[in-house]
């Protein structure tokens, strides 16, 4: 099942529709909590009805010391302790350290986007991407979660739960998709500024399609280094000081890697569909689209220059 990407109709993604084994236990836990909450509400409403309209004898018993101790102290302790133990047992396998042979992707929360690095078998970075995580269907993938600045939180409702990204600490999350599709994610911890506009997607491919995608990602776009009006605008505007494009002299590290930006589904960390028009609008004045983001506006670029650089970036696929 393919769901809408950020910035389009159908967003946000459904949170009670698991699409993998690591989201299933959380869905079960959610329904158990909903059910227990409903039962507690029923008990409270019955007690309220007795207190307001019940016979005098029942009201006296309801206000007795024994029932107050049982209902006000013993009942919450027993119920909440049971739910805690049940929840921990159900979810303990979701966040352990990686095991040998598991695919690993390092996701770093930035203000306000996601740096994505694919790791080889030795844990070394193979290539970078941004705001998208690609995985093979049916395989467990470990996300290594870091933060470059403040606390963020990764949440892909249909594939797993919420795990915080904490500066100076690495956390782990396991995800797996049972079917090909695009699964929406969101930062689930308020991180200031345009936090609500910090989305991303997980794209699940059939294993053969994923292998082909990974092979493309590992090599630069052949046309990236060829002279073009768009590349000249990119260079003249100083974009390479913040962004990298593999196969060229542009090697900035502050912003997202743009080596294959044209193939991404969205721009601005999930808030706009990716096409030449939205790329041009973002470059011209990203602050009017996502106030507070760290990319400056470029009002000095002419319409033709914006079209040239947008076409060049869209061609990086």
ABEGO torsion letter per residue (X at the ends): XBBBBBGBBGOBBBAABBABAAAAAAAAAAAAAAAAAAAAAAAAAAAAAAAAABBAAAAAAAABAAAAAAAAAAAAAAAAAAAAAAAAAAAAAAABBBBBGBBBBBBBBBOBBBBBBBBBAAGBBABBBBGBBBBBBGBBBBBBBBBABBBBBBBBAAABBBBBBBBGBBBBBBBBBABBEBBBBBBABBAEEAAAABBBBBBBBBAAAAAAAAAAAABBBAAAABBBAAAAAAAAAGAAAABBBBGBABABAABBBAAAAAABABBGGGABBBBAAAAAAAAABAAAABBGBABBBBAABBAAAAAAAAAAAAABX
